[in-house]
Amino acid sequence: MAHEVRARIDTKVVAHKDLEITVKSNGSKLGTLLISKGNIEWRPSGNSVNKKRLSWNRFADLIEKHGKTVKAKK
């Protein structure tokens, strides 16, 4: 499965505008990840109205519980 991830970065610090990351799999858009200073959101492909939102604390809890552990490169 080939993934394509594109980011639109307008600034170095996320302040008043979300960082948008488009995620595609085999050329088909999966959705858009929206990163802000207050939370992280997922907007699925084909859904421009409803998003899924997590606080940073909730995201950290979920990734700790369900994320795969891999060795970090130094």
N, CA and C atoms as an extended XYZ file, in Angstrom:
222
Properties=species:S:1:pos:R:3:atomname:S:1:resname:S:1:resid:I:1 pbc="F F F"
N         0.839       -1.158        0.000 N   MET     1
C         0.000        0.000        0.000 CA  MET     1
C         0.898        1.240        0.000 C   MET     1
N         0.811        2.017       -1.042 N   ALA     2
C         1.605        3.236       -1.145 CA  ALA     2
C         0.807        4.416       -0.591 C   ALA     2
N         1.434        5.182        0.264 N   HIS     3
C         0.790        6.363        0.835 CA  HIS     3
C         1.484        7.615        0.333 C   HIS     3
N         0.712        8.647        0.146 N   GLU     4
C         1.242        9.949       -0.232 CA  GLU     4
C         0.741       10.935        0.809 C   GLU     4
N         1.667       11.663        1.412 N   VAL     5
C         1.320       12.634        2.440 CA  VAL     5
C         1.861       13.986        2.012 C   VAL     5
N         0.979       14.965        1.934 N   ARG     6
C         1.377       16.320        1.536 CA  ARG     6
C         0.983       17.297        2.625 C   ARG     6
N         1.876       18.233        2.910 N   ALA     7
C         1.604       19.234        3.938 CA  ALA     7
C         1.646       20.620        3.314 C   ALA     7
N         0.743       21.466        3.761 N   ARG     8
C         0.762       22.878        3.387 CA  ARG     8
C         1.172       23.635        4.627 C   ARG     8
N         2.386       24.167        4.607 N   ILE     9
C         2.927       24.842        5.783 CA  ILE     9
C         3.090       26.325        5.456 C   ILE     9
N         2.288       27.144        6.124 N   ASP    10
C         2.345       28.584        5.905 CA  ASP    10
C         3.205       29.292        6.941 C   ASP    10
N         3.501       28.615        8.038 N   THR    11
C         4.232       29.241        9.126 CA  THR    11
C         4.984       28.181        9.923 C   THR    11
N         5.960       28.588       10.682 N   LYS    12
C         6.719       27.656       11.508 CA  LYS    12
C         5.980       27.322       12.796 C   LYS    12
N         5.156       28.247       13.300 N   VAL    13
C         4.410       28.044       14.535 CA  VAL    13
C         2.923       28.010       14.188 C   VAL    13
N         2.232       26.971       14.647 N   VAL    14
C         0.800       26.883       14.404 CA  VAL    14
C         0.122       27.841       15.375 C   VAL    14
N        -0.480       28.886       14.844 N   ALA    15
C        -1.090       29.896       15.708 CA  ALA    15
C        -2.575       30.033       15.389 C   ALA    15
N        -2.909       30.829       14.379 N   HIS    16
C        -4.302       31.118       14.064 CA  HIS    16
C        -4.801       30.341       12.849 C   HIS    16
N        -3.943       29.597       12.218 N   LYS    17
C        -4.312       28.854       11.022 CA  LYS    17
C        -3.834       27.418       11.183 C   LYS    17
N        -4.725       26.451       10.879 N   ASP    18
C        -4.371       25.038       11.017 CA  ASP    18
C        -3.303       24.626       10.012 C   ASP    18
N        -2.481       23.682       10.421 N   LEU    19
C        -1.571       23.007        9.513 CA  LEU    19
C        -2.391       21.901        8.864 C   LEU    19
N        -2.452       21.871        7.529 N   GLU    20
C        -3.248       20.882        6.810 CA  GLU    20
C        -2.341       19.848        6.171 C   GLU    20
N        -2.630       18.575        6.439 N   ILE    21
C        -1.872       17.474        5.847 CA  ILE    21
C        -2.850       16.579        5.109 C   ILE    21
N        -2.677       16.462        3.796 N   THR    22
C        -3.521       15.602        2.969 CA  THR    22
C        -2.896       14.220        2.895 C   THR    22
N        -3.710       13.188        3.126 N   VAL    23
C        -3.228       11.815        3.123 CA  VAL    23
C        -3.937       11.035        2.029 C   VAL    23
N        -3.134       10.388        1.150 N   LYS    24
C        -3.670        9.567        0.074 CA  LYS    24
C        -3.103        8.164        0.166 C   LYS    24
N        -3.871        7.196       -0.302 N   SER    25
C        -3.439        5.811       -0.364 CA  SER    25
C        -3.711        5.296       -1.764 C   SER    25
N        -2.656        4.850       -2.450 N   ASN    26
C        -2.770        4.369       -3.834 CA  ASN    26
C        -3.491        5.383       -4.727 C   ASN    26
N        -3.168        6.655       -4.560 N   GLY    27
C        -3.726        7.713       -5.392 CA  GLY    27
C        -5.104        8.188       -4.986 C   GLY    27
N        -5.716        7.550       -4.008 N   SER    28
C        -7.052        7.912       -3.558 CA  SER    28
C        -6.963        8.636       -2.210 C   SER    28
N        -7.627        9.774       -2.101 N   LYS    29
C        -7.549       10.576       -0.886 CA  LYS    29
C        -8.272        9.879        0.268 C   LYS    29
N        -7.538        9.703        1.383 N   LEU    30
C        -8.136        9.151        2.596 CA  LEU    30
C        -8.794       10.252        3.423 C   LEU    30
N        -8.137       11.416        3.479 N   GLY    31
C        -8.667       12.531        4.246 CA  GLY    31
C        -7.620       13.580        4.495 C   GLY    31
N        -7.961       14.525        5.345 N   THR    32
C        -7.073       15.632        5.685 CA  THR    32
C        -6.932       15.711        7.195 C   THR    32
N        -5.693       15.786        7.641 N   LEU    33
C        -5.385       15.953        9.059 CA  LEU    33
C        -5.181       17.436        9.307 C   LEU    33
N        -5.896       17.988       10.280 N   LEU    34
C        -5.802       19.402       10.615 CA  LEU    34
C        -5.176       19.517       12.001 C   LEU    34
N        -4.051       20.200       12.078 N   ILE    35
C        -3.321       20.327       13.338 CA  ILE    35
C        -3.352       21.793       13.772 C   ILE    35
N        -3.819       22.011       14.988 N   SER    36
C        -3.847       23.366       15.537 CA  SER    36
C        -3.224       23.341       16.929 C   SER    36
N        -3.076       24.494       17.522 N   LYS    37
C        -2.482       24.528       18.855 CA  LYS    37
C        -3.434       23.961       19.907 C   LYS    37
N        -4.721       23.889       19.613 N   GLY    38
C        -5.694       23.402       20.582 CA  GLY    38
C        -6.068       21.947       20.453 C   GLY    38
N        -5.991       21.391       19.237 N   ASN    39
C        -6.420       20.015       19.027 CA  ASN    39
C        -5.928       19.487       17.682 C   ASN    39
N        -6.288       18.247       17.414 N   ILE    40
C        -5.981       17.602       16.149 CA  ILE    40
C        -7.310       17.091       15.589 C   ILE    40
N        -7.537       17.278       14.283 N   GLU    41
C        -8.805       16.887       13.666 CA  GLU    41
C        -8.554       16.066       12.407 C   GLU    41
N        -9.499       15.183       12.104 N   TRP    42
C        -9.457       14.375       10.885 CA  TRP    42
C       -10.717       14.665       10.089 C   TRP    42
N       -10.536       15.091        8.821 N   ARG    43
C       -11.655       15.318        7.907 CA  ARG    43
C       -11.582       14.241        6.834 C   ARG    43
N       -12.472       13.231        6.902 N   PRO    44
C       -12.433       12.146        5.918 CA  PRO    44
C       -12.698       12.653        4.506 C   PRO    44
N       -12.180       11.929        3.535 N   SER    45
C       -12.405       12.263        2.136 CA  SER    45
C       -13.900       12.277        1.838 C   SER    45
N       -14.344       13.248        1.071 N   GLY    46
C       -15.750       13.337        0.685 CA  GLY    46
C       -16.647       13.919        1.764 C   GLY    46
N       -16.068       14.376        2.862 N   ASN    47
C       -16.856       14.934        3.947 CA  ASN    47
C       -16.297       16.307        4.296 C   ASN    47
N       -16.885       17.337        3.750 N   SER    48
C       -16.374       18.685        3.989 CA  SER    48
C       -17.059       19.369        5.169 C   SER    48
N       -18.036       18.695        5.790 N   VAL    49
C       -18.804       19.312        6.864 CA  VAL    49
C       -18.386       18.793        8.241 C   VAL    49
N       -18.304       17.487        8.401 N   ASN    50
C       -18.038       16.897        9.712 CA  ASN    50
C       -16.599       16.436        9.837 C   ASN    50
N       -16.001       16.758       11.001 N   LYS    51
C       -14.636       16.356       11.309 CA  LYS    51
C       -14.656       15.569       12.609 C   LYS    51
N       -13.616       14.796       12.833 N   LYS    52
C       -13.399       14.122       14.107 CA  LYS    52
C       -12.320       14.902       14.836 C   LYS    52
N       -12.561       15.251       16.095 N   ARG    53
C       -11.641       16.102       16.846 CA  ARG    53
C       -11.178       15.398       18.116 C   ARG    53
N        -9.881       15.567       18.412 N   LEU    54
C        -9.304       15.089       19.660 CA  LEU    54
C        -8.478       16.206       20.277 C   LEU    54
N        -8.538       16.305       21.597 N   SER    55
C        -7.619       17.210       22.283 CA  SER    55
C        -6.234       16.572       22.204 C   SER    55
N        -5.210       17.351       22.453 N   TRP    56
C        -3.853       16.806       22.433 CA  TRP    56
C        -3.662       15.769       23.531 C   TRP    56
N        -4.298       15.974       24.685 N   ASN    57
C        -4.201       14.991       25.768 CA  ASN    57
C        -4.853       13.671       25.375 C   ASN    57
N        -6.020       13.736       24.776 N   ARG    58
C        -6.726       12.519       24.340 CA  ARG    58
C        -5.940       11.820       23.232 C   ARG    58
N        -5.379       12.589       22.304 N   PHE    59
C        -4.559       12.014       21.237 CA  PHE    59
C        -3.357       11.270       21.833 C   PHE    59
N        -2.692       11.902       22.809 N   ALA    60
C        -1.534       11.272       23.458 CA  ALA    60
C        -1.938        9.969       24.135 C   ALA    60
N        -3.090        9.955       24.816 N   ASP    61
C        -3.585        8.734       25.451 CA  ASP    61
C        -3.832        7.630       24.413 C   ASP    61
N        -4.497        7.980       23.321 N   LEU    62
C        -4.817        6.981       22.287 CA  LEU    62
C        -3.563        6.419       21.622 C   LEU    62
N        -2.615        7.277       21.303 N   ILE    63
C        -1.403        6.805       20.628 CA  ILE    63
C        -0.567        5.944       21.573 C   ILE    63
N        -0.572        6.276       22.866 N   GLU    64
C         0.146        5.454       23.852 CA  GLU    64
C        -0.484        4.067       23.973 C   GLU    64
N        -1.804        4.006       23.967 N   LYS    65
C        -2.520        2.738       24.138 CA  LYS    65
C        -2.559        1.893       22.868 C   LYS    65
N        -2.710        2.525       21.703 N   HIS    66
C        -2.969        1.789       20.464 CA  HIS    66
C        -1.885        1.913       19.406 C   HIS    66
N        -0.931        2.800       19.612 N   GLY    67
C         0.134        2.990       18.631 CA  GLY    67
C         1.166        1.868       18.691 C   GLY    67
N         1.744        1.561       17.554 N   LYS    68
C         2.788        0.545       17.468 CA  LYS    68
C         4.120        1.160       17.921 C   LYS    68
N         4.835        0.462       18.777 N   THR    69
C         6.126        0.942       19.249 CA  THR    69
C         7.194        0.632       18.198 C   THR    69
N         7.930        1.663       17.807 N   VAL    70
C         9.045        1.501       16.865 CA  VAL    70
C        10.248        2.253       17.412 C   VAL    70
N        11.428        1.821       17.034 N   LYS    71
C        12.661        2.460       17.492 CA  LYS    71
C        12.821        3.816       16.805 C   LYS    71
N        13.072        4.854       17.598 N   ALA    72
C        13.283        6.200       17.063 CA  ALA    72
C        14.701        6.331       16.539 C   ALA    72
N        14.831        7.014       15.387 N   LYS    73
C        16.163        7.293       14.850 CA  LYS    73
C        16.732        8.495       15.565 C   LYS    73
N        18.021        8.469       15.836 N   LYS    74
C        18.670        9.581       16.530 CA  LYS    74
C        19.276       10.544       15.559 C   LYS    74
